[in-house]
Amino acid sequence: MAYLYNNVRYPFWDEEAAAASLETLDALIREVPIYLLECRADEEAVRITRDAIFDAEA
C-alpha cells in the first residue's frame, strides 16, 4: 500500500476531489492484483513471476 500510495498525487486543496481520489485508489487495490517484485535475474524468478501473473488469471 505504501508504495502505491506514495506514487499517487492527491488534490488535497479540494476535499471532495481528494476523497474521490482515495475512493478510486481503494477500488483499484480491491480489484487489481498488485505485486511487489524485487530484482533477481535467474530462471526461477521468471517462473515465479509468470506463475503468479498467469495462474491468477485462470
C-alpha distance matrix in Angstrom:
0.0 3.8 5.5 5.3 5.9 8.4 10.1 11.0 14.2 15.1 18.8 18.8 22.6 22.7 21.3 21.8 20.1 17.0 16.8 17.3 14.5 12.0 13.8 13.6 9.8 9.9 12.7 11.1 8.3 11.3 13.7 12.6 11.9 9.2 10.4 10.1 13.8 15.8 19.3 22.1 25.2 27.0 27.9 26.0 22.7 23.8 24.8 21.5 19.6 22.3 22.3 18.6 18.7 22.2 22.6 19.6 21.7 24.8
3.8 0.0 3.8 5.5 5.1 5.9 8.6 10.3 13.0 14.3 17.9 17.7 21.4 22.2 21.1 22.1 20.4 17.0 17.5 18.4 15.3 13.2 15.7 15.6 11.8 12.7 15.7 14.0 11.7 14.9 17.2 15.9 15.2 12.0 12.5 11.1 14.4 15.6 18.9 22.0 25.1 27.3 28.7 27.0 23.6 25.0 26.4 23.2 21.3 24.2 24.7 21.1 21.2 24.9 25.5 22.8 24.9 28.0
5.5 3.8 0.0 3.8 5.7 5.5 6.6 9.3 12.5 14.7 18.4 18.9 22.5 23.2 22.7 23.5 21.2 18.2 19.1 19.4 16.0 14.5 17.0 15.9 12.3 13.8 16.2 13.7 11.9 15.5 17.0 14.8 14.0 10.5 10.5 8.8 11.7 13.0 15.9 19.3 22.1 24.5 26.0 24.7 21.0 22.2 23.9 21.1 18.8 21.7 22.7 19.3 19.1 22.8 23.9 21.4 23.3 26.6
5.3 5.5 3.8 0.0 3.8 5.5 5.3 6.7 10.4 12.3 16.1 17.0 20.6 20.9 20.4 20.7 18.2 15.6 16.3 16.1 12.7 11.5 13.7 12.3 8.7 10.8 12.8 10.3 9.1 12.8 14.1 12.2 12.2 9.2 10.5 10.1 13.1 15.2 18.1 21.4 23.9 26.2 27.3 26.0 22.4 23.0 24.6 21.9 19.2 21.6 22.6 19.1 18.3 21.8 23.1 20.2 21.7 25.2
5.9 5.1 5.7 3.8 0.0 3.8 5.4 5.6 8.4 9.6 13.3 13.7 17.4 17.8 17.1 17.9 15.7 12.6 13.5 14.0 10.6 9.1 12.1 11.5 8.1 10.1 12.9 11.3 10.3 13.8 15.7 14.6 15.1 12.4 14.0 13.5 16.7 18.4 21.3 24.7 27.4 29.7 30.9 29.6 26.0 26.7 28.3 25.4 22.9 25.4 26.1 22.5 21.8 25.3 26.4 23.3 24.7 28.2
8.4 5.9 5.5 5.5 3.8 0.0 3.8 5.7 7.9 10.0 13.5 13.9 17.3 18.5 18.4 19.6 17.2 14.2 15.9 16.6 13.0 12.1 15.4 14.7 11.5 13.8 16.5 14.6 13.8 17.4 19.0 17.5 17.7 14.6 15.5 14.1 16.7 17.8 20.4 24.0 26.6 29.3 30.9 29.8 26.1 27.0 29.0 26.3 23.7 26.4 27.6 24.2 23.5 27.1 28.4 25.7 27.1 30.6
10.1 8.6 6.6 5.3 5.4 3.8 0.0 3.8 6.6 9.7 13.2 14.6 17.8 18.6 19.1 19.8 16.8 14.4 16.4 16.2 12.4 12.5 15.4 13.8 11.0 14.0 16.0 13.5 13.5 17.2 18.1 16.1 16.7 13.8 14.8 13.9 16.1 17.5 19.7 23.3 25.5 28.3 29.7 29.0 25.3 25.6 27.8 25.5 22.5 24.9 26.4 23.2 22.0 25.4 27.2 24.6 25.6 29.3
11.0 10.3 9.3 6.7 5.6 5.7 3.8 0.0 3.8 6.4 10.0 11.7 14.9 15.3 15.7 16.2 13.1 10.9 13.0 12.6 8.8 9.5 12.4 10.8 8.5 12.0 13.9 11.9 12.6 16.2 17.0 15.7 17.1 14.8 16.6 16.4 18.9 20.8 23.0 26.6 28.7 31.4 32.5 31.8 28.0 28.2 30.1 27.8 24.7 26.7 28.1 24.8 23.3 26.5 28.2 25.2 25.9 29.6
14.2 13.0 12.5 10.4 8.4 7.9 6.6 3.8 0.0 3.8 6.7 8.8 11.6 12.3 13.4 14.3 11.1 9.2 12.1 12.0 8.6 10.1 13.3 12.1 10.8 14.2 16.1 14.7 15.8 19.1 20.0 19.0 20.7 18.5 20.4 20.1 22.5 24.1 26.2 29.9 31.9 34.7 36.0 35.4 31.6 31.7 33.7 31.5 28.4 30.4 31.8 28.5 27.0 30.1 31.9 28.9 29.4 33.1
15.1 14.3 14.7 12.3 9.6 10.0 9.7 6.4 3.8 0.0 3.8 5.6 8.6 8.9 9.7 10.7 7.8 5.5 8.8 9.3 6.4 8.0 11.3 11.0 10.4 13.3 15.4 15.0 16.1 18.9 20.2 19.9 21.9 20.2 22.5 22.4 25.2 26.9 29.3 32.9 35.1 37.8 38.9 38.0 34.3 34.5 36.3 33.8 30.8 32.8 33.9 30.5 28.9 32.0 33.5 30.2 30.7 34.3
18.8 17.9 18.4 16.1 13.3 13.5 13.2 10.0 6.7 3.8 0.0 3.8 5.4 5.7 7.6 8.9 6.2 5.2 9.0 9.7 8.0 10.2 13.0 13.1 13.3 16.0 17.9 17.9 19.3 21.9 23.0 23.1 25.3 23.8 26.2 26.2 28.9 30.6 32.9 36.5 38.6 41.3 42.5 41.7 38.0 38.1 39.9 37.5 34.5 36.2 37.4 34.0 32.4 35.3 36.8 33.6 33.8 37.4
18.8 17.7 18.9 17.0 13.7 13.9 14.6 11.7 8.8 5.6 3.8 0.0 3.8 5.3 6.1 8.8 7.6 5.4 8.7 10.8 9.7 10.6 13.7 14.7 14.6 16.6 19.0 19.4 20.3 22.8 24.5 24.7 26.7 25.0 27.3 27.1 30.0 31.6 34.0 37.6 40.0 42.7 44.0 43.0 39.3 39.7 41.4 38.8 36.0 38.0 38.9 35.4 34.1 37.2 38.4 35.1 35.7 39.2
22.6 21.4 22.5 20.6 17.4 17.3 17.8 14.9 11.6 8.6 5.4 3.8 0.0 3.8 6.3 9.1 8.5 7.8 11.0 12.8 12.3 13.8 16.5 17.4 17.8 19.9 22.1 22.6 23.8 26.1 27.6 27.9 30.1 28.6 30.9 30.7 33.5 35.0 37.3 41.0 43.3 46.0 47.3 46.5 42.8 43.0 44.8 42.3 39.4 41.4 42.4 38.9 37.5 40.4 41.8 38.5 38.9 42.4
22.7 22.2 23.2 20.9 17.8 18.5 18.6 15.3 12.3 8.9 5.7 5.3 3.8 0.0 3.8 5.6 5.4 6.1 8.6 10.0 10.5 12.4 14.3 15.4 16.5 18.4 20.1 21.0 22.6 24.5 25.9 26.6 29.1 28.0 30.7 31.0 33.9 35.8 38.2 41.8 44.0 46.6 47.6 46.7 43.0 43.1 44.7 42.2 39.2 40.9 41.8 38.3 36.7 39.4 40.8 37.3 37.4 40.8
21.3 21.1 22.7 20.4 17.1 18.4 19.1 15.7 13.4 9.7 7.6 6.1 6.3 3.8 0.0 3.8 5.6 5.1 6.2 8.6 9.9 10.7 12.3 14.3 15.4 16.5 18.5 19.9 21.1 22.7 24.5 25.6 28.0 27.1 29.9 30.3 33.5 35.5 38.2 41.7 44.1 46.5 47.4 46.2 42.6 42.9 44.1 41.5 38.7 40.4 41.0 37.4 36.0 38.8 39.7 36.2 36.5 39.8
21.8 22.1 23.5 20.7 17.9 19.6 19.8 16.2 14.3 10.7 8.9 8.8 9.1 5.6 3.8 0.0 3.8 5.5 5.2 6.2 8.7 10.0 10.6 12.4 14.3 15.3 16.6 18.4 20.1 21.2 22.6 24.1 26.9 26.4 29.5 30.4 33.6 35.9 38.6 42.0 44.3 46.5 47.1 45.9 42.4 42.4 43.5 40.9 38.1 39.5 40.0 36.5 34.9 37.3 38.3 34.7 34.7 37.9
20.1 20.4 21.2 18.2 15.7 17.2 16.8 13.1 11.1 7.8 6.2 7.6 8.5 5.4 5.6 3.8 0.0 3.8 5.4 5.0 6.1 8.7 9.8 10.4 12.3 14.1 15.3 16.4 18.4 20.0 21.0 21.9 24.8 24.1 27.2 28.0 31.0 33.3 35.8 39.2 41.3 43.7 44.3 43.3 39.8 39.6 40.9 38.5 35.5 36.9 37.6 34.3 32.4 34.9 36.2 32.7 32.6 36.0
17.0 17.0 18.2 15.6 12.6 14.2 14.4 10.9 9.2 5.5 5.2 5.4 7.8 6.1 5.1 5.5 3.8 0.0 3.8 5.4 5.0 6.3 8.7 9.8 10.6 12.3 14.3 15.3 16.6 18.5 20.1 20.8 23.3 22.2 25.0 25.5 28.7 30.8 33.4 36.9 39.2 41.6 42.4 41.3 37.7 37.8 39.1 36.6 33.7 35.4 36.1 32.5 31.1 33.8 35.0 31.4 31.8 35.1
16.8 17.5 19.1 16.3 13.5 15.9 16.4 13.0 12.1 8.8 9.0 8.7 11.0 8.6 6.2 5.2 5.4 3.8 0.0 3.8 5.4 5.1 6.2 8.6 9.8 10.5 12.4 14.2 15.3 16.6 18.4 19.8 22.4 21.8 24.9 25.7 29.1 31.5 34.4 37.6 40.1 42.2 42.7 41.3 37.9 38.1 39.0 36.3 33.6 35.2 35.5 31.9 30.6 33.2 34.0 30.3 30.7 33.8
17.3 18.4 19.4 16.1 14.0 16.6 16.2 12.6 12.0 9.3 9.7 10.8 12.8 10.0 8.6 6.2 5.0 5.4 3.8 0.0 3.8 5.4 5.0 6.1 8.6 9.8 10.5 12.2 14.2 15.3 16.5 17.9 20.8 20.7 24.0 25.3 28.4 31.1 33.8 37.0 39.2 41.2 41.6 40.3 37.0 36.7 37.7 35.2 32.3 33.5 34.0 30.5 28.8 31.2 32.2 28.5 28.5 31.7
14.5 15.3 16.0 12.7 10.6 13.0 12.4 8.8 8.6 6.4 8.0 9.7 12.3 10.5 9.9 8.7 6.1 5.0 5.4 3.8 0.0 3.8 5.4 5.1 6.2 8.6 9.9 10.5 12.4 14.3 15.4 16.1 18.7 18.0 21.1 22.1 25.2 27.7 30.3 33.6 35.8 37.9 38.5 37.4 33.9 33.7 34.9 32.5 29.5 30.9 31.6 28.2 26.5 29.1 30.3 26.8 26.9 30.3
12.0 13.2 14.5 11.5 9.1 12.1 12.5 9.5 10.1 8.0 10.2 10.6 13.8 12.4 10.7 10.0 8.7 6.3 5.1 5.4 3.8 0.0 3.8 5.4 5.0 6.1 8.6 9.7 10.5 12.3 14.3 15.2 17.5 16.7 19.7 20.7 24.0 26.5 29.5 32.6 35.1 37.1 37.6 36.2 32.8 33.0 33.9 31.2 28.5 30.2 30.5 26.9 25.6 28.4 29.2 25.6 26.2 29.4
13.8 15.7 17.0 13.7 12.1 15.4 15.4 12.4 13.3 11.3 13.0 13.7 16.5 14.3 12.3 10.6 9.8 8.7 6.2 5.0 5.4 3.8 0.0 3.8 5.4 5.0 6.2 8.6 9.9 10.6 12.3 14.1 16.8 16.9 20.3 21.9 25.3 28.1 31.1 34.0 36.4 38.1 38.3 36.7 33.5 33.5 34.1 31.4 28.8 30.1 30.1 26.6 25.2 27.5 28.1 24.4 24.7 27.8
13.6 15.6 15.9 12.3 11.5 14.7 13.8 10.8 12.1 11.0 13.1 14.7 17.4 15.4 14.3 12.4 10.4 9.8 8.6 6.1 5.1 5.4 3.8 0.0 3.8 5.4 5.1 6.1 8.6 9.9 10.6 11.7 14.8 14.9 18.4 20.2 23.3 26.3 29.0 32.0 34.1 35.8 35.9 34.7 31.4 31.0 31.8 29.3 26.5 27.5 27.9 24.5 22.7 25.0 26.0 22.4 22.4 25.6
9.8 11.8 12.3 8.7 8.1 11.5 11.0 8.5 10.8 10.4 13.3 14.6 17.8 16.5 15.4 14.3 12.3 10.6 9.8 8.6 6.2 5.0 5.4 3.8 0.0 3.8 5.5 5.0 6.2 8.6 10.0 10.4 12.7 12.1 15.4 16.8 20.1 22.9 25.7 28.8 31.1 32.9 33.2 31.8 28.5 28.4 29.3 26.7 23.9 25.4 25.7 22.2 20.8 23.5 24.4 20.9 21.4 24.7
9.9 12.7 13.8 10.8 10.1 13.8 14.0 12.0 14.2 13.3 16.0 16.6 19.9 18.4 16.5 15.3 14.1 12.3 10.5 9.8 8.6 6.1 5.0 5.4 3.8 0.0 3.8 5.4 5.2 6.3 8.7 10.2 12.4 12.4 15.8 17.5 21.0 23.9 27.1 29.8 32.3 33.8 33.9 32.1 29.0 29.1 29.6 26.7 24.3 25.8 25.5 21.9 20.9 23.4 23.8 20.1 20.9 23.9
12.7 15.7 16.2 12.8 12.9 16.5 16.0 13.9 16.1 15.4 17.9 19.0 22.1 20.1 18.5 16.6 15.3 14.3 12.4 10.5 9.9 8.6 6.2 5.1 5.5 3.8 0.0 3.8 5.5 5.1 6.1 8.4 11.4 12.4 16.1 18.5 21.7 25.0 27.9 30.5 32.7 33.9 33.6 32.0 29.1 28.7 28.9 26.4 23.9 24.7 24.5 21.1 19.6 21.7 22.2 18.4 18.6 21.5
11.1 14.0 13.7 10.3 11.3 14.6 13.5 11.9 14.7 15.0 17.9 19.4 22.6 21.0 19.9 18.4 16.4 15.3 14.2 12.2 10.5 9.7 8.6 6.1 5.0 5.4 3.8 0.0 3.8 5.5 5.3 5.7 8.7 9.3 13.1 15.5 18.5 21.8 24.5 27.1 29.2 30.6 30.3 29.0 25.9 25.4 25.9 23.5 20.7 21.6 21.8 18.5 16.7 19.0 20.0 16.4 16.6 19.9
8.3 11.7 11.9 9.1 10.3 13.8 13.5 12.6 15.8 16.1 19.3 20.3 23.8 22.6 21.1 20.1 18.4 16.6 15.3 14.2 12.4 10.5 9.9 8.6 6.2 5.2 5.5 3.8 0.0 3.8 5.6 5.7 7.2 7.3 10.9 13.2 16.5 19.7 22.8 25.3 27.7 28.9 28.8 27.1 24.0 24.1 24.4 21.6 19.2 20.6 20.3 16.7 15.7 18.4 18.8 15.2 16.3 19.4
11.3 14.9 15.5 12.8 13.8 17.4 17.2 16.2 19.1 18.9 21.9 22.8 26.1 24.5 22.7 21.2 20.0 18.5 16.6 15.3 14.3 12.3 10.6 9.9 8.6 6.3 5.1 5.5 3.8 0.0 3.8 6.1 7.8 9.4 12.9 15.7 18.9 22.3 25.4 27.5 29.9 30.7 30.2 28.3 25.6 25.5 25.2 22.4 20.4 21.3 20.6 17.1 16.2 18.3 18.2 14.4 15.3 18.0
13.7 17.2 17.0 14.1 15.7 19.0 18.1 17.0 20.0 20.2 23.0 24.5 27.6 25.9 24.5 22.6 21.0 20.1 18.4 16.5 15.4 14.3 12.3 10.6 10.0 8.7 6.1 5.3 5.6 3.8 0.0 3.8 6.7 9.3 12.9 16.2 18.9 22.5 25.2 27.3 29.2 29.9 29.1 27.5 24.8 24.2 23.9 21.5 19.2 19.6 19.0 15.9 14.3 15.9 16.2 12.5 12.5 15.4
12.6 15.9 14.8 12.2 14.6 17.5 16.1 15.7 19.0 19.9 23.1 24.7 27.9 26.6 25.6 24.1 21.9 20.8 19.8 17.9 16.1 15.2 14.1 11.7 10.4 10.2 8.4 5.7 5.7 6.1 3.8 0.0 3.8 6.2 9.8 13.1 15.5 19.2 21.7 23.8 25.6 26.5 25.8 24.3 21.6 20.8 20.8 18.6 15.9 16.4 16.4 13.2 11.3 13.4 14.3 10.8 11.0 14.5
11.9 15.2 14.0 12.2 15.1 17.7 16.7 17.1 20.7 21.9 25.3 26.7 30.1 29.1 28.0 26.9 24.8 23.3 22.4 20.8 18.7 17.5 16.8 14.8 12.7 12.4 11.4 8.7 7.2 7.8 6.7 3.8 0.0 3.8 6.7 10.3 12.6 16.3 18.9 20.7 22.7 23.3 22.6 20.9 18.2 17.8 17.6 15.1 12.7 13.6 13.3 9.8 8.6 11.3 11.8 8.4 9.9 13.1
9.2 12.0 10.5 9.2 12.4 14.6 13.8 14.8 18.5 20.2 23.8 25.0 28.6 28.0 27.1 26.4 24.1 22.2 21.8 20.7 18.0 16.7 16.9 14.9 12.1 12.4 12.4 9.3 7.3 9.4 9.3 6.2 3.8 0.0 3.8 6.9 9.7 13.2 16.1 18.3 20.5 21.6 21.5 19.9 16.8 16.8 17.3 14.6 12.0 13.8 14.0 10.4 9.7 13.1 13.9 11.1 12.9 16.2
10.4 12.5 10.5 10.5 14.0 15.5 14.8 16.6 20.4 22.5 26.2 27.3 30.9 30.7 29.9 29.5 27.2 25.0 24.9 24.0 21.1 19.7 20.3 18.4 15.4 15.8 16.1 13.1 10.9 12.9 12.9 9.8 6.7 3.8 0.0 3.8 6.1 9.7 12.6 14.6 17.0 18.1 18.3 16.5 13.3 13.8 14.5 11.6 9.2 11.8 12.2 8.8 8.9 12.7 13.5 11.5 13.9 16.9
10.1 11.1 8.8 10.1 13.5 14.1 13.9 16.4 20.1 22.4 26.2 27.1 30.7 31.0 30.3 30.4 28.0 25.5 25.7 25.3 22.1 20.7 21.9 20.2 16.8 17.5 18.5 15.5 13.2 15.7 16.2 13.1 10.3 6.9 3.8 0.0 3.8 6.6 10.0 12.4 15.3 16.9 17.8 16.1 12.6 13.9 15.3 12.3 10.3 13.6 14.3 11.2 11.8 15.6 16.5 14.9 17.4 20.3
13.8 14.4 11.7 13.1 16.7 16.7 16.1 18.9 22.5 25.2 28.9 30.0 33.5 33.9 33.5 33.6 31.0 28.7 29.1 28.4 25.2 24.0 25.3 23.3 20.1 21.0 21.7 18.5 16.5 18.9 18.9 15.5 12.6 9.7 6.1 3.8 0.0 3.8 6.5 8.8 11.5 13.2 14.4 13.1 9.4 10.7 12.7 10.2 8.2 11.7 13.1 10.8 11.5 15.1 16.3 15.6 17.9 20.6
15.8 15.6 13.0 15.2 18.4 17.8 17.5 20.8 24.1 26.9 30.6 31.6 35.0 35.8 35.5 35.9 33.3 30.8 31.5 31.1 27.7 26.5 28.1 26.3 22.9 23.9 25.0 21.8 19.7 22.3 22.5 19.2 16.3 13.2 9.7 6.6 3.8 0.0 3.8 6.4 9.6 11.8 13.9 12.8 9.3 11.4 13.8 11.7 10.4 14.0 15.6 13.8 14.8 18.2 19.4 19.0 21.4 23.9
19.3 18.9 15.9 18.1 21.3 20.4 19.7 23.0 26.2 29.3 32.9 34.0 37.3 38.2 38.2 38.6 35.8 33.4 34.4 33.8 30.3 29.5 31.1 29.0 25.7 27.1 27.9 24.5 22.8 25.4 25.2 21.7 18.9 16.1 12.6 10.0 6.5 3.8 0.0 3.8 6.4 9.3 11.9 11.8 8.4 10.2 13.3 12.2 10.9 14.2 16.3 15.3 16.1 19.1 20.6 20.8 22.9 25.3
22.1 22.0 19.3 21.4 24.7 24.0 23.3 26.6 29.9 32.9 36.5 37.6 41.0 41.8 41.7 42.0 39.2 36.9 37.6 37.0 33.6 32.6 34.0 32.0 28.8 29.8 30.5 27.1 25.3 27.5 27.3 23.8 20.7 18.3 14.6 12.4 8.8 6.4 3.8 0.0 3.8 5.9 8.9 8.8 6.2 8.7 11.5 10.9 10.7 13.7 15.6 15.3 16.6 19.1 20.4 21.1 23.4 25.3
25.2 25.1 22.1 23.9 27.4 26.6 25.5 28.7 31.9 35.1 38.6 40.0 43.3 44.0 44.1 44.3 41.3 39.2 40.1 39.2 35.8 35.1 36.4 34.1 31.1 32.3 32.7 29.2 27.7 29.9 29.2 25.6 22.7 20.5 17.0 15.3 11.5 9.6 6.4 3.8 0.0 3.8 7.1 8.6 6.8 8.0 11.2 11.8 11.6 13.7 16.1 16.6 17.5 19.5 21.1 22.3 24.2 25.9
27.0 27.3 24.5 26.2 29.7 29.3 28.3 31.4 34.7 37.8 41.3 42.7 46.0 46.6 46.5 46.5 43.7 41.6 42.2 41.2 37.9 37.1 38.1 35.8 32.9 33.8 33.9 30.6 28.9 30.7 29.9 26.5 23.3 21.6 18.1 16.9 13.2 11.8 9.3 5.9 3.8 0.0 3.8 5.6 5.5 6.7 9.1 10.3 11.1 12.7 14.7 15.8 17.2 18.6 19.8 21.6 23.5 24.8
27.9 28.7 26.0 27.3 30.9 30.9 29.7 32.5 36.0 38.9 42.5 44.0 47.3 47.6 47.4 47.1 44.3 42.4 42.7 41.6 38.5 37.6 38.3 35.9 33.2 33.9 33.6 30.3 28.8 30.2 29.1 25.8 22.6 21.5 18.3 17.8 14.4 13.9 11.9 8.9 7.1 3.8 0.0 3.8 5.4 5.1 6.3 8.7 9.9 10.5 12.2 14.2 15.5 16.3 17.3 19.6 21.3 22.1
26.0 27.0 24.7 26.0 29.6 29.8 29.0 31.8 35.4 38.0 41.7 43.0 46.5 46.7 46.2 45.9 43.3 41.3 41.3 40.3 37.4 36.2 36.7 34.7 31.8 32.1 32.0 29.0 27.1 28.3 27.5 24.3 20.9 19.9 16.5 16.1 13.1 12.8 11.8 8.8 8.6 5.6 3.8 0.0 3.8 5.4 5.1 6.1 8.6 9.8 10.5 12.1 14.2 15.2 15.6 17.8 20.0 20.7
22.7 23.6 21.0 22.4 26.0 26.1 25.3 28.0 31.6 34.3 38.0 39.3 42.8 43.0 42.6 42.4 39.8 37.7 37.9 37.0 33.9 32.8 33.5 31.4 28.5 29.0 29.1 25.9 24.0 25.6 24.8 21.6 18.2 16.8 13.3 12.6 9.4 9.3 8.4 6.2 6.8 5.5 5.4 3.8 0.0 3.8 5.5 5.1 6.1 8.5 9.9 10.5 12.3 14.1 15.0 16.5 18.7 20.1
23.8 25.0 22.2 23.0 26.7 27.0 25.6 28.2 31.7 34.5 38.1 39.7 43.0 43.1 42.9 42.4 39.6 37.8 38.1 36.7 33.7 33.0 33.5 31.0 28.4 29.1 28.7 25.4 24.1 25.5 24.2 20.8 17.8 16.8 13.8 13.9 10.7 11.4 10.2 8.7 8.0 6.7 5.1 5.4 3.8 0.0 3.8 5.5 5.2 6.1 8.5 9.9 10.7 11.9 13.5 15.3 16.9 18.2
24.8 26.4 23.9 24.6 28.3 29.0 27.8 30.1 33.7 36.3 39.9 41.4 44.8 44.7 44.1 43.5 40.9 39.1 39.0 37.7 34.9 33.9 34.1 31.8 29.3 29.6 28.9 25.9 24.4 25.2 23.9 20.8 17.6 17.3 14.5 15.3 12.7 13.8 13.3 11.5 11.2 9.1 6.3 5.1 5.5 3.8 0.0 3.8 5.4 5.1 6.0 8.4 9.9 10.4 11.1 13.5 15.3 16.0
21.5 23.2 21.1 21.9 25.4 26.3 25.5 27.8 31.5 33.8 37.5 38.8 42.3 42.2 41.5 40.9 38.5 36.6 36.3 35.2 32.5 31.2 31.4 29.3 26.7 26.7 26.4 23.5 21.6 22.4 21.5 18.6 15.1 14.6 11.6 12.3 10.2 11.7 12.2 10.9 11.8 10.3 8.7 6.1 5.1 5.5 3.8 0.0 3.8 5.5 5.2 6.0 8.6 10.1 10.2 11.8 14.4 15.4
19.6 21.3 18.8 19.2 22.9 23.7 22.5 24.7 28.4 30.8 34.5 36.0 39.4 39.2 38.7 38.1 35.5 33.7 33.6 32.3 29.5 28.5 28.8 26.5 23.9 24.3 23.9 20.7 19.2 20.4 19.2 15.9 12.7 12.0 9.2 10.3 8.2 10.4 10.9 10.7 11.6 11.1 9.9 8.6 6.1 5.2 5.4 3.8 0.0 3.8 5.5 5.2 6.2 8.5 9.8 10.7 12.8 14.6
22.3 24.2 21.7 21.6 25.4 26.4 24.9 26.7 30.4 32.8 36.2 38.0 41.4 40.9 40.4 39.5 36.9 35.4 35.2 33.5 30.9 30.2 30.1 27.5 25.4 25.8 24.7 21.6 20.6 21.3 19.6 16.4 13.6 13.8 11.8 13.6 11.7 14.0 14.2 13.7 13.7 12.7 10.5 9.8 8.5 6.1 5.1 5.5 3.8 0.0 3.8 5.5 5.3 5.9 7.8 9.7 10.9 12.3
22.3 24.7 22.7 22.6 26.1 27.6 26.4 28.1 31.8 33.9 37.4 38.9 42.4 41.8 41.0 40.0 37.6 36.1 35.5 34.0 31.6 30.5 30.1 27.9 25.7 25.5 24.5 21.8 20.3 20.6 19.0 16.4 13.3 14.0 12.2 14.3 13.1 15.6 16.3 15.6 16.1 14.7 12.2 10.5 9.9 8.5 6.0 5.2 5.5 3.8 0.0 3.8 5.5 5.4 5.2 7.7 9.7 10.3
18.6 21.1 19.3 19.1 22.5 24.2 23.2 24.8 28.5 30.5 34.0 35.4 38.9 38.3 37.4 36.5 34.3 32.5 31.9 30.5 28.2 26.9 26.6 24.5 22.2 21.9 21.1 18.5 16.7 17.1 15.9 13.2 9.8 10.4 8.8 11.2 10.8 13.8 15.3 15.3 16.6 15.8 14.2 12.1 10.5 9.9 8.4 6.0 5.2 5.5 3.8 0.0 3.8 5.9 5.7 6.0 8.9 10.5
18.7 21.2 19.1 18.3 21.8 23.5 22.0 23.3 27.0 28.9 32.4 34.1 37.5 36.7 36.0 34.9 32.4 31.1 30.6 28.8 26.5 25.6 25.2 22.7 20.8 20.9 19.6 16.7 15.7 16.2 14.3 11.3 8.6 9.7 8.9 11.8 11.5 14.8 16.1 16.6 17.5 17.2 15.5 14.2 12.3 10.7 9.9 8.6 6.2 5.3 5.5 3.8 0.0 3.8 5.8 5.5 6.9 9.4
22.2 24.9 22.8 21.8 25.3 27.1 25.4 26.5 30.1 32.0 35.3 37.2 40.4 39.4 38.8 37.3 34.9 33.8 33.2 31.2 29.1 28.4 27.5 25.0 23.5 23.4 21.7 19.0 18.4 18.3 15.9 13.4 11.3 13.1 12.7 15.6 15.1 18.2 19.1 19.1 19.5 18.6 16.3 15.2 14.1 11.9 10.4 10.1 8.5 5.9 5.4 5.9 3.8 0.0 3.8 5.3 5.2 6.8
22.6 25.5 23.9 23.1 26.4 28.4 27.2 28.2 31.9 33.5 36.8 38.4 41.8 40.8 39.7 38.3 36.2 35.0 34.0 32.2 30.3 29.2 28.1 26.0 24.4 23.8 22.2 20.0 18.8 18.2 16.2 14.3 11.8 13.9 13.5 16.5 16.3 19.4 20.6 20.4 21.1 19.8 17.3 15.6 15.0 13.5 11.1 10.2 9.8 7.8 5.2 5.7 5.8 3.8 0.0 3.8 5.3 5.2
19.6 22.8 21.4 20.2 23.3 25.7 24.6 25.2 28.9 30.2 33.6 35.1 38.5 37.3 36.2 34.7 32.7 31.4 30.3 28.5 26.8 25.6 24.4 22.4 20.9 20.1 18.4 16.4 15.2 14.4 12.5 10.8 8.4 11.1 11.5 14.9 15.6 19.0 20.8 21.1 22.3 21.6 19.6 17.8 16.5 15.3 13.5 11.8 10.7 9.7 7.7 6.0 5.5 5.3 3.8 0.0 3.8 5.5
21.7 24.9 23.3 21.7 24.7 27.1 25.6 25.9 29.4 30.7 33.8 35.7 38.9 37.4 36.5 34.7 32.6 31.8 30.7 28.5 26.9 26.2 24.7 22.4 21.4 20.9 18.6 16.6 16.3 15.3 12.5 11.0 9.9 12.9 13.9 17.4 17.9 21.4 22.9 23.4 24.2 23.5 21.3 20.0 18.7 16.9 15.3 14.4 12.8 10.9 9.7 8.9 6.9 5.2 5.3 3.8 0.0 3.8
24.8 28.0 26.6 25.2 28.2 30.6 29.3 29.6 33.1 34.3 37.4 39.2 42.4 40.8 39.8 37.9 36.0 35.1 33.8 31.7 30.3 29.4 27.8 25.6 24.7 23.9 21.5 19.9 19.4 18.0 15.4 14.5 13.1 16.2 16.9 20.3 20.6 23.9 25.3 25.3 25.9 24.8 22.1 20.7 20.1 18.2 16.0 15.4 14.6 12.3 10.3 10.5 9.4 6.8 5.2 5.5 3.8 0.0
